């Protein structure tokens, strides 16, 4: 999966690992964030719910950590020349893995029958299998005649992307909040994928799991996201209480300002003016407007309000004595 949510949704739409409600042996999760209706649209809605619910916490932390990490790494290649240069800079092991993936692709293309995009059940001993599985490009289409020209650049890009992910994602996933976000997404997707048969020891077992394209696993501390979510909930409650207190103080200030405006407007000295059409003198009205402006502005400044009050007090007192 790419880290951008729009690409993630596109990958999910094209992913053949998802099961339907009619698939036998399908289980329903009891997790509160996962609904029982097993459709791809429901999976999308669950992801949207998670990202929206934790937009100010987990999502914000992920964005900040990615922006910090982005400064440490070179940008991805943007054209074939940069791609070839980045591929040449890879280690010999990564190039061997890319060659093995190319051999796998050629063998899959030689097989007869309808091509299948679902290669998630293929042995993961071939590095890059899951990246190839999630790519949107149809590398199995019959129109491809020149594999060197058309397929090899794609596999080189996969090798470069894998090397890129191996550098920046492990430190990113060690962050408790980022790891929790990934775990929540895993939990919302696992229930929707088909079971696959894998070897465990000397026997075949049916396994239902979500495998990311980077094939990285989370630390055991992220298995249950409850601890991190409880901390976020506590901070959310505190933030809500602070917001309510602020709104209450703002309401008190607003009532006091309205009362002050009413008192000043009814003072005889404030109404004295050279103009017969003016309902209030300009030297009283101007500081009064300034006071109202800074009081109702979200970026009000105490110093500006103090000056406005001083001017208003001086002008009203001066007029009263005169």
C-alpha positions in Angstrom: 0.0 0.0 0.0 1.1 3.5 -0.6 0.9 5.9 2.3 -1.5 8.2 0.5 -5.1 7.3 1.4 -6.4 7.9 -2.1 -3.9 5.4 -3.6 -4.8 3.0 -0.7 -8.5 3.0 -1.7 -7.6 2.5 -5.3 -5.4 -0.5 -4.4 -8.2 -2.0 -2.3 -10.6 -1.6 -5.2 -8.3 -3.7 -7.5 -7.2 -6.2 -4.8 -8.5 -9.7 -5.5 -7.9 -10.9 -1.9 -11.3 -9.7 -0.7 -14.0 -12.3 -0.2 -17.8 -11.9 -0.5 -20.6 -12.7 1.9 -21.2 -15.9 -0.1 -17.7 -17.3 0.5 -17.8 -20.5 2.7 -16.2 -20.4 6.1 -16.4 -16.7 6.4 -16.3 -15.3 9.9 -17.6 -12.0 11.3 -15.4 -9.9 13.5 -16.6 -8.8 17.0 -14.4 -5.7 16.9 -16.5 -2.5 17.4 -14.9 -0.8 14.4 -15.8 -3.7 12.1 -19.3 -4.2 10.8 -20.7 -7.5 9.8 -21.6 -6.6 6.2 -18.7 -8.0 4.2 -18.4 -5.9 1.1 -15.6 -3.9 -0.4 -17.6 -0.7 0.1 -18.0 -1.6 3.8 -14.2 -2.0 4.0 -13.8 1.4 2.5 -16.3 3.0 4.9 -14.5 1.4 7.9 -11.2 2.9 6.8 -12.8 6.3 6.3 -14.3 6.0 9.8 -10.9 5.2 11.3 -9.1 8.0 9.5 -11.8 10.5 10.4 -12.2 9.4 14.0 -8.4 9.7 14.6 -7.7 12.6 12.2 -6.4 14.8 15.1 -4.3 12.1 16.7 -3.1 9.0 14.8 -3.4 10.5 11.4 -1.7 13.8 12.5 1.1 11.8 14.0 1.6 9.8 10.8 1.6 12.9 8.7 4.2 14.7 11.0 6.5 11.6 11.1 6.3 11.3 7.3 7.2 14.9 6.8 10.1 14.6 9.2 11.3 11.4 7.5 10.9 12.9 4.0 13.8 15.3 4.6 16.2 12.4 5.3 15.7 10.4 2.0 16.2 11.1 -1.6 13.0 11.6 -3.7 11.8 8.7 -5.8 12.9 8.6 -9.5 10.6 10.6 -11.8 11.9 9.4 -15.2 13.6 6.4 -16.8 17.1 8.0 -16.5 16.7 8.5 -12.8 15.1 5.0 -12.5 18.2 3.3 -14.1 20.5 5.4 -11.9 18.7 4.4 -8.7 18.6 0.8 -9.8 22.3 0.7 -10.4 22.9 2.0 -6.9 21.0 -1.0 -5.3 22.9 -3.8 -3.6 23.7 -7.0 -5.4 21.2 -8.9 -3.2 18.4 -6.5 -4.3 19.3 -6.9 -7.9 19.2 -10.7 -7.6 15.8 -10.5 -6.0 14.6 -8.3 -8.9 15.9 -11.0 -11.3 14.0 -13.7 -9.4 10.8 -11.6 -9.6 11.3 -11.2 -13.4 11.6 -14.9 -13.8 8.4 -15.4 -11.8 6.6 -12.9 -14.0 7.7 -14.6 -17.2 6.6 -18.0 -15.9 3.2 -16.6 -14.9 2.8 -15.1 -18.4 3.6 -18.5 -20.0 0.8 -20.3 -18.1 -2.3 -21.1 -20.1 -5.8 -20.1 -19.0 -7.3 -16.9 -17.7 -4.7 -14.7 -16.0 -5.3 -13.9 -12.4 -4.2 -10.8 -10.5 -4.3 -12.7 -7.2 -0.7 -13.7 -6.5 -1.0 -13.1 -2.7 -1.0 -16.9 -2.2 2.3 -17.4 -4.1 5.3 -18.2 -1.9 6.6 -15.0 -0.3 10.2 -16.3 -0.7 10.3 -14.3 -3.9 10.9 -10.7 -2.7 8.5 -8.2 -4.1 5.5 -10.5 -4.7 3.2 -8.4 -2.6 4.3 -5.2 -4.3 3.6 -6.8 -7.6 0.2 -8.0 -6.3 -0.9 -4.5 -5.4 0.4 -2.6 -8.5 -2.4 -1.2 -10.7 -0.5 -2.0 -13.9 -1.7 -5.2 -15.7 1.6 -6.9 -16.3 -0.3 -10.1 -17.5 -2.0 -8.5 -20.5 -1.3 -10.3 -23.8 -0.5 -7.0 -25.6 2.9 -6.9 -24.0 5.4 -8.2 -26.5 8.7 -6.8 -25.3 9.3 -7.7 -21.7 12.7 -5.9 -21.6 11.0 -2.7 -22.6 7.7 -3.0 -20.8 8.1 -5.3 -17.8 11.7 -4.7 -16.6 11.2 -1.0 -15.7 8.2 -1.9 -13.6 10.2 -4.6 -11.7 13.1 -2.1 -11.3 10.6 0.4 -9.8 9.4 -2.4 -7.4 13.0 -3.1 -6.3 13.7 0.6 -5.7 10.4 1.0 -3.8 11.2 -2.1 -1.6 14.6 -0.7 -0.7 13.0 2.7 0.0 10.3 1.1 2.3 12.9 -1.0 4.1 14.7 2.2 5.1 11.9 4.5 6.2 9.0 2.3 7.3 10.5 0.2 10.2 11.4 3.4 12.2 8.0 4.8 11.3 6.2 1.8 12.6 8.0 1.8 15.9 6.1 4.9 16.8 3.3 3.7 19.1 0.7 5.9 17.5 1.6 5.0 13.9 1.8 1.3 14.8 -1.6 1.5 16.4 -3.1 3.2 13.2 -1.7 0.4 11.0 -3.0 -2.2 13.4 -6.5 -0.7 13.3 -6.4 -0.8 9.5 -5.3 -4.4 9.6 -8.1 -5.4 11.9 -10.7 -3.7 9.6 -9.3 -5.5 6.5 -8.5 -9.0 7.9 -12.2 -10.0 8.2 -12.8 -9.2 4.5 -10.0 -11.2 2.9 -10.1 -14.8 1.7 -8.5 -17.5 3.8 -5.3 -19.0 2.3 -3.6 -22.3 2.8 -0.1 -22.0 4.2 2.4 -24.4 5.6 2.9 -24.2 9.3 5.4 -26.9 10.4 4.5 -30.1 8.6 0.8 -29.3 8.0 -1.4 -27.1 5.9 -3.6 -24.6 7.7 -6.2 -22.0 6.6 -4.9 -18.6 7.5 -6.9 -15.3 7.3 -4.5 -12.4 7.6 -3.8 -9.1 5.9 -0.3 -8.9 4.4 1.1 -5.5 3.5 3.1 -5.0 0.4 6.2 -4.2 2.5 5.7 -7.5 4.3 6.7 -5.9 7.6 5.1 -7.1 10.8 4.3 -5.0 13.8 5.9 -5.4 17.2 3.9 -7.5 19.8 3.1 -4.3 21.7 0.8 -3.2 18.9 -1.3 -6.4 18.9 -3.9 -4.7 21.0 -4.3 -1.0 20.3 -6.4 -0.4 23.4 -3.6 1.1 25.5 -2.8 3.8 22.9 -6.5 4.5 22.2 -7.2 4.9 25.9 -4.5 7.6 26.1 -6.0 9.3 23.1 -9.4 9.1 24.6 -8.2 10.7 27.8 -6.5 13.5 25.9 -9.7 14.0 23.9 -11.8 14.3 27.0 -9.4 16.9 28.4 -9.5 18.8 25.2 -13.3 18.8 25.2 -13.4 20.1 28.8 -10.9 22.9 27.9 -13.0 23.8 24.9 -16.2 23.9 27.0 -14.5 26.1 29.6 -13.2 28.5 26.9 -16.7 28.8 25.3 -18.1 29.5 28.8 -15.6 32.3 29.4 -16.2 33.7 25.9 -19.9 33.8 26.6 -19.3 35.7 29.9 -17.0 38.2 28.1 -19.6 38.7 25.3 -22.3 39.4 27.9 -20.0 41.9 29.7 -19.2 43.7 26.4 -22.8 43.9 25.4 -23.7 45.4 28.8 -20.8 47.9 28.5 -21.9 49.0 25.0 -25.5 49.5 26.3 -24.3 51.6 29.2 -22.0 53.8 27.2 -24.6 54.3 24.4 -27.1 55.7 26.9 -24.6 58.1 28.6 -25.4 61.8 27.8 -21.7 62.7 27.5 -21.2 60.0 24.8 -24.0 61.4 22.7 -22.6 65.0 22.6 -21.3 65.7 19.2 -20.8 68.6 16.7 -22.8 66.7 14.1 -26.6 66.7 14.6 -26.9 63.4 12.7 -24.4 61.4 14.9 -25.9 59.3 17.6 -22.6 59.1 19.4 -19.4 61.2 19.5 -16.6 59.9 17.2 -14.0 60.0 20.0 -16.2 57.7 22.1 -17.4 55.5 19.2 -13.9 54.8 17.9 -12.4 53.2 21.1 -15.7 51.5 21.7 -15.6 49.8 18.3 -12.0 48.8 18.9 -12.9 47.2 22.2 -15.8 45.3 20.6 -13.5 44.2 17.7 -10.7 42.7 19.8 -13.2 41.2 22.2 -15.0 39.2 19.5 -11.9 38.4 17.5 -10.5 34.9 18.0 -7.0 36.4 17.9 -7.8 39.2 20.3 -4.8 40.9 22.0 -5.0 41.9 25.7 -2.7 44.9 25.0 -5.0 46.3 22.3 -8.1 45.8 24.5 -6.4 47.6 27.4 -5.6 50.6 25.2 -9.2 50.7 23.8 -10.6 50.6 27.4 -8.2 53.4 28.5 -9.2 55.6 25.6 -12.8 55.0 26.2 -12.5 55.8 29.9 -10.5 59.0 29.2 -12.8 60.3 26.5 -16.0 59.6 28.6 -14.5 61.1 31.7 -13.2 64.2 29.8 -16.7 64.8 28.3 -18.4 64.4 31.6 -16.2 67.0 33.3 -16.6 69.4 30.4 
